[in-house]
Each structure stands twice: as structure tokens, then as C-alpha cells.
């Protein structure tokens, strides 16, 4: 708080008018007393100003609370006396502001035999503060010009050595007060610099190696997945078929003792002919035997007819469905014919009338031409008769 003192002498002070003005680029009324009434007019001083004594009074002193740097300037007090000349007084106020807490920092790198500058600065303060640098530990030391610049607040330290490390203090002061800040200086020797540089390089190399390992593992895993996806898988080998399954025909079994033997035929091949027009009969058993003239037996498996027309033209074709049917044996040289020893029973299915049979002679050439395979050839003796 500041008090601007002013007073006068006179009579009939109740009738007098008192006015305080702030003189800046524009004159501004701060407070007034007129006809026993107080009036505040300035927004800048609102709530902070007032008369030091109760009015009316000859003591016209004015107090200002919470003074600011902007309150500095010229103030004028006027007393208006009715029927007389007025009184005027002027005062100059210079508000002082203590410096704000300064900020200490370093400019440069504190390495051995290097040069640095310690800086200190307060953002506010009136009048402008001055700065002083001192070292407080491990030993006390006071610095002067030219190393110290009190106005700028800088301290230059050249050709650093390890014994220059320590705690430095800056004091910012003016007529209104003072503030201080500290900075810990640690001069980096070559050993410390090498350790720091090595640690930095090691960290960088470690990070790079980790990234490379992760990338390698990821790439290897991706390649493995691609190889598995593109792998050609070989199926298991199919089971081998027996010789009779490959040929599609039954194996012929010939007895070694020259007696009657039978043959087992494999399943009949699918008939591609229309059964409605060309039905054929199945024997009650797939087993048949033919006795040769030499007393041995040879297996025979009936083949499906290649053409119904050829079947009807063969000699001995039975057109009567009620009679037994069977393959004809070859003719002997003396005009006889041989028939199978086991007759076959005709199918009970209805038969369609067939055209008359054209007799022809069954020869080996005819059988070969029609796709047949001779399975038995009659044996003849030197006299030309069957054995």
C-alpha cells in the first residue's frame, strides 16, 4: 500500500469539493468528494483507493492498496472553494516491483576443456534487476567481470576442468527485493564421455539386432507356411490286383490227375444289349466242365455275345424256349458232334419269336472270325478217328 499525502487550510470545508486525478496520456478521475458524497470513477483503481481520513477534512491524503507497476505516474489533487480560487497539488508515484524468481540454464556442453555459459534471467522486476553468480560447493567462489555480466546475468567459464564442477547460485536483485536460482555443473571427463557414448551406441545396436531377429523369425515362419501350402502330397499306393482281376476272366483250373474238374468264373461282365429284345438265360450254376478226349479237363468261361445276329446264325441255336440250351461242341471227323455233359436250363422269361436259323458249319475259322477262342480240339489217331 502507498499513501499520497496532501492537505490544506481553510474554513467552511463542508462546502468545498475535493478531486483526485491520475495524469497519464488522458486525465482520469480516481475519486471525488462533492456536497458530502464520495464518488469513485476509475476502473483501474476500483476497490483499491480511498481517502486516508474521513471527509470532510483538511487532510486530503489518498491511499492505494495492492499497488502495481502500472500505478506509477503523476497524481493531481484539486480543492474547489466556492467564491474563491481553487487549490492544486501534484505528486509522482514510482512503484517498484521485486524481481521474479530467475531461471538458471546452461549454454553449451560441459565437456573437459570445453567452454560454457551459465545464464540467469528474471521475467519481471522494477527497476531492472542485476545478477550475481557465485559457487557455493564444494568450495565458495565469487565471480567478477569480465567473466560475469551483471546486467545480462551471464557467467562464462572457459577451459573447463574437473575441479570446476559444483553448485552455482545466481542472485537477481533490485531495490524492491531479490530472488535466486541454482545450477549443478558436472564437467564430463573423457572416461565418462566414452562410457556415455558406448552406452548410447550399445543401446542403438541392441535395438537394431532385436528388430533384425524379429524380422528374420517372421520371414522364416512365412516361408515355412508357403512351403507347406505348396507341398505336393503323394497318395498311398493302390493295392495290387490279382491276375484274374486284371484280365477280367476266371482262372482255368486243370486237374493234374486227368479227372473231371470244374472252373469258377468271375462275375459276368455287364451286358450292353437291351434285354427286352434279346434276353438270354443264366445257368443255375456258373460251373461247367468239358471232358476232353485225352481224359483231362479244360475250364471254359462263356463270353457275352458280341452280336445277337451272330448268335442266332450259329448252328444248333434253339429257338424253342422250352428246350434246354447250351453251347455246341465241335463236329468230329466222322460226322458226330459232342455236347456238354452238364445241360443248362433255359430261363423262364418270355421269349420273342426269332427268325429261322440258317444252318452253317462250325469251323475254327468261323469261330475265330466271330471272336471266339477254341478251347478244345478233338484228338485224332493215325487212323483218323477220335480218341
C-alpha positions in Angstrom: 0.0 0.0 0.0 1.1 3.5 -0.7 -0.2 6.8 0.7 -0.2 10.0 -1.4 -0.1 12.8 1.2 -2.0 16.1 0.7 -3.5 18.8 3.0 -4.7 22.4 3.0 -6.1 25.1 5.5 -9.4 26.9 5.2 -12.8 27.5 6.6 -16.2 26.0 5.8 -14.7 22.8 4.5 -18.2 21.2 4.2 -18.9 23.3 1.1 -15.5 22.5 -0.6 -15.1 19.9 -3.4 -12.1 17.6 -3.4 -11.0 15.7 -6.6 -8.0 13.3 -7.2 -6.9 12.7 -10.9 -4.5 10.2 -12.5 -2.4 12.0 -15.1 -1.5 9.8 -18.0 -2.0 10.2 -21.7 -5.5 11.1 -20.7 -6.6 12.6 -17.4 -8.7 10.2 -15.4 -10.7 11.0 -12.2 -10.0 8.5 -9.4 -12.1 9.7 -6.5 -14.1 12.8 -5.6 -16.0 14.4 -2.6 -18.8 16.7 -3.6 -21.6 18.0 -1.3 -20.9 15.4 1.4 -20.9 12.4 -1.2 -18.0 10.2 -2.1 -17.7 9.0 -5.8 -15.3 6.5 -7.4 -14.9 6.9 -11.2 -11.8 4.9 -12.3 -12.0 1.2 -13.2 -8.2 0.8 -12.9 -8.3 1.8 -9.2 -11.7 0.4 -8.3 -11.8 -1.0 -4.8 -8.1 -0.1 -4.1 -8.3 3.7 -3.4 -9.8 5.9 -0.7 -9.3 9.0 1.5 -7.0 8.4 4.4 -9.2 10.5 6.7 -13.0 10.7 6.9 -14.4 13.6 4.9 -14.9 16.5 5.2 -11.3 17.1 6.4 -8.4 19.3 5.7 -6.2 16.1 5.3 -6.8 15.0 1.7 -4.2 12.1 1.7 -5.1 9.2 -0.7 -4.2 5.6 -0.1 -3.7 2.9 -2.8 -3.8 -0.7 -1.9 -2.2 -3.6 -3.9 0.0 -1.2 -5.9 1.1 -2.3 -9.4 3.8 -1.3 -11.7 1.1 0.3 -13.9 0.1 2.6 -11.0 3.4 4.5 -11.5 2.8 8.1 -12.8 1.6 11.6 -11.9 -1.3 12.2 -9.5 -3.0 15.6 -9.0 -5.2 16.8 -6.1 -7.7 19.7 -6.6 -9.7 21.6 -4.0 -12.6 23.7 -5.3 -13.7 26.5 -2.8 -16.9 28.3 -3.7 -16.4 32.1 -4.2 -12.6 31.7 -4.1 -9.7 30.4 -6.2 -9.1 26.7 -6.1 -6.0 24.8 -4.8 -3.9 22.3 -6.8 -1.2 19.9 -5.8 0.7 17.2 -7.9 2.7 14.1 -6.8 4.7 11.5 -8.8 4.5 7.8 -7.9 7.1 5.3 -8.8 6.0 1.8 -8.0 8.9 -0.6 -7.5 8.5 -4.4 -8.3 10.8 -7.0 -6.9 12.3 -9.4 -9.4 10.6 -12.7 -10.2 12.3 -16.0 -9.5 15.0 -16.3 -12.1 15.6 -19.3 -14.3 19.1 -20.8 -14.4 20.3 -22.7 -17.5 23.5 -23.7 -19.4 24.5 -22.9 -22.9 27.0 -25.4 -24.4 28.2 -28.9 -23.4 30.2 -29.2 -20.2 33.0 -31.4 -21.5 36.6 -31.4 -20.4 38.5 -28.4 -21.8 35.3 -27.0 -23.3 33.6 -23.6 -22.9 30.1 -23.0 -21.5 27.9 -20.1 -20.4 25.6 -20.0 -17.3 22.6 -17.8 -17.8 20.2 -16.3 -15.3 17.1 -14.2 -16.0 14.0 -12.8 -14.2 10.9 -12.1 -16.3 9.8 -9.2 -14.2 11.2 -6.6 -11.8 11.2 -2.8 -11.4 13.7 -1.4 -11.5 15.6 -3.9 -13.7 17.4 -6.4 -11.5 21.1 -7.0 -11.5 22.6 -10.5 -11.4 25.5 -12.1 -9.5 26.9 -15.6 -9.8 28.7 -17.5 -7.0 29.8 -21.1 -6.5 28.6 -22.5 -3.2 30.0 -26.0 -3.2 32.3 -27.8 -2.9 34.0 -24.5 -2.2 32.8 -20.9 -2.3 33.8 -18.7 -5.1 32.7 -15.2 -6.3 32.9 -14.2 -9.9 33.5 -10.7 -11.4 33.7 -9.0 -14.7 34.7 -9.9 -17.4 33.5 -13.4 -16.7 30.4 -12.0 -15.1 27.9 -9.8 -16.8 25.6 -8.3 -14.1 23.1 -6.8 -16.5 22.7 -9.8 -18.8 23.1 -12.3 -15.9 25.6 -14.5 -17.7 28.8 -16.2 -16.4 31.3 -17.5 -18.9 33.5 -20.5 -18.0 36.3 -21.4 -20.4 38.7 -24.3 -20.5 36.7 -26.5 -18.1 38.4 -28.8 -15.7 37.1 -31.4 -13.4 37.6 -29.2 -10.3 35.2 -26.6 -11.7 32.3 -29.0 -11.1 30.0 -27.9 -8.3 26.8 -26.0 -7.4 26.4 -22.5 -8.7 23.9 -19.9 -7.5 22.5 -16.8 -9.3 21.0 -13.9 -7.3 18.6 -11.5 -9.1 18.0 -8.3 -7.0 16.8 -4.7 -7.2 15.7 -2.0 -4.7 12.4 -3.9 -4.1 13.8 -7.3 -3.3 15.8 -10.3 -4.6 15.3 -13.9 -5.8 17.8 -16.7 -6.6 18.2 -20.0 -8.5 20.8 -22.8 -8.6 22.5 -25.0 -11.2 24.6 -28.1 -10.7 27.6 -28.2 -13.0 29.2 -31.6 -13.8 32.2 -31.5 -16.1 32.2 -34.6 -18.3 35.7 -36.2 -18.4 36.9 -38.4 -21.4 36.1 -41.6 -19.4 32.6 -40.5 -18.7 32.2 -39.4 -22.3 33.4 -42.8 -23.6 31.0 -44.6 -21.2 28.1 -42.5 -22.3 28.9 -42.8 -26.0 29.4 -46.6 -25.6 26.1 -47.0 -23.8 24.3 -45.0 -26.4 25.8 -46.9 -29.3 25.2 -50.2 -27.5 21.5 -49.4 -27.0 21.1 -48.5 -30.6 22.9 -51.7 -31.8 20.7 -53.8 -29.4 17.5 -52.3 -30.7 18.6 -52.9 -34.3 19.6 -56.5 -33.5 16.2 -57.1 -31.9 14.4 -55.7 -34.9 16.5 -57.9 -37.2 15.9 -61.1 -35.2 12.1 -60.4 -35.2 12.2 -59.8 -38.9 14.2 -63.0 -39.6 11.8 -65.2 -37.5 8.8 -63.7 -39.1 10.2 -64.2 -42.6 11.2 -67.8 -41.8 7.8 -68.6 -40.5 6.2 -67.1 -43.6 8.4 -69.2 -45.9 7.6 -72.4 -43.9 3.9 -71.7 -44.3 4.3 -71.1 -48.0 6.3 -74.4 -48.4 3.6 -76.4 -46.6 0.8 -74.8 -48.6 2.7 -75.6 -51.9 3.8 -79.1 -50.9 2.6 -81.9 -53.3 1.2 -84.7 -51.2 1.5 -88.2 -52.6 -1.4 -90.5 -52.1 -1.0 -94.0 -50.8 -0.2 -96.7 -53.4 -3.3 -98.5 -54.7 -3.4 -102.2 -53.7 -2.2 -104.6 -56.3 -4.9 -106.6 -58.2 -4.6 -110.3 -58.7 -4.0 -111.6 -62.2 -7.6 -112.8 -62.6 -8.9 -109.4 -61.6 -6.7 -107.6 -64.1 -7.8 -109.8 -67.0 -11.4 -109.8 -66.0 -11.8 -113.5 -66.6 -11.7 -116.5 -64.3 -8.6 -118.6 -64.0 -8.8 -122.0 -65.6 -8.0 -124.8 -63.3 -6.9 -128.1 -64.8 -6.8 -131.2 -62.7 -3.5 -133.0 -62.6 -5.0 -136.5 -62.3 -6.9 -136.3 -65.5 -10.4 -136.5 -63.8 -13.3 -134.2 -64.2 -12.7 -130.7 -62.7 -14.7 -127.5 -62.6 -13.9 -123.9 -63.2 -15.2 -120.9 -61.3 -15.9 -117.9 -63.4 -15.6 -114.3 -62.3 -18.7 -112.1 -62.2 -20.3 -111.8 -65.7 -19.5 -108.6 -67.5 -22.2 -106.0 -67.9 -24.4 -106.8 -70.9 -24.8 -103.7 -73.0 -27.7 -105.2 -75.1 -31.3 -104.4 -74.5 -32.8 -107.3 -72.6 -36.3 -106.5 -73.7 -35.4 -107.6 -77.2 -32.5 -110.1 -76.7 -32.9 -111.9 -73.4 -30.5 -114.6 -72.5 -30.5 -117.2 -69.9 -28.2 -117.7 -66.9 -27.4 -121.2 -65.9 -28.2 -122.3 -62.4 -24.5 -122.6 -61.8 -21.5 -120.8 -63.1 -19.6 -124.0 -63.1 -19.2 -126.2 -66.2 -16.8 -128.9 -67.2 -15.8 -130.4 -70.6 -14.2 -133.7 -70.8 -11.6 -133.9 -73.4 -10.7 -137.0 -75.4 -7.5 -137.4 -73.5 -9.3 -137.6 -70.2 -8.2 -134.2 -68.9 -10.5 -131.2 -68.3 -10.1 -127.6 -69.5 -12.1 -124.8 -68.0 -14.3 -122.7 -70.2 -16.0 -119.4 -69.4 -18.9 -118.3 -71.5 -18.5 -114.9 -73.1 -21.3 -112.5 -73.7 -22.5 -112.5 -77.3 -20.9 -109.7 -79.3 -23.9 -109.5 -81.6 -27.4 -111.0 -81.4 -27.5 -111.7 -85.1 -24.4 -113.8 -84.9 -25.9 -115.7 -82.0 -29.0 -116.6 -84.0 -27.0 -117.7 -87.0 -24.9 -120.2 -85.1 -25.8 -123.8 -85.8 -27.8 -125.5 -83.2 -29.4 -122.3 -82.0 -32.5 -123.3 -80.1 -35.5 -121.1 -80.9 -37.8 -123.1 -78.7 -37.7 -121.6 -75.2 -39.0 -124.8 -73.6 -35.9 -126.8 -74.7 -32.6 -126.7 -72.9 -29.9 -124.7 -74.4 -26.1 -125.0 -74.3 -23.0 -124.4 -76.4 -22.4 -126.8 -79.2 -19.3 -128.9 -79.3 -17.1 -129.1 -82.3 -18.0 -131.8 -85.0 -15.9 -134.8 -85.2 -14.4 -136.1 -88.3 -16.9 -139.0 -88.6 -19.9 -136.7 -88.7 -20.8 -136.8 -85.0 -20.9 -133.9 -82.6 -20.1 -133.5 -79.0 -22.4 -131.9 -76.4 -21.5 -130.6 -72.9 -22.0 -133.2 -70.2 -23.9 -130.7 -68.0 -27.1 -129.4 -69.5 -28.3 -125.9 -68.8 -31.9 -125.0 -68.0 -33.5 -122.3 -70.1 -34.7 -119.1 -68.4 -38.4 -118.9 -67.7 -38.6 -115.4 -69.1 -40.9 -114.9 -72.1 -39.2 -115.2 -75.4 -39.7 -113.1 -78.5 -40.0 -115.1 -81.7 -36.8 -115.2 -83.6 -36.1 -115.6 -87.3 -35.4 -119.1 -88.6 -31.9 -120.3 -88.2 -29.6 -120.5 -91.2 -27.6 -123.7 -90.8 -23.9 -123.4 -91.2 -20.9 -125.4 -90.4 -19.0 -124.6 -87.2 -15.3 -124.4 -88.0 -12.3 -123.0 -86.3 -12.1 -120.2 -88.9 -15.8 -119.3 -88.3 -15.2 -119.2 -84.5 -12.1 -117.1 -84.9 -13.9 -114.7 -87.3 -16.8 -114.3 -84.8 -14.3 -113.6 -81.9 -14.4 -117.0 -80.4 -11.4 -118.8 -78.9 -11.1 -122.5 -79.4 -10.9 -124.2 -76.0 -10.8 -127.9 -77.1 -9.5 -129.6 -80.3 -10.5 -133.2 -80.8 -7.6 -135.5 -80.8 -7.2 -138.0 -83.6 -5.3 -141.1 -84.0 -3.3 -142.1 -87.0 -6.4 -143.8 -88.5 -8.3 -140.5 -88.4 -10.8 -141.5 -85.7 -11.4 -139.6 -82.5 -9.6 -140.8 -79.4 
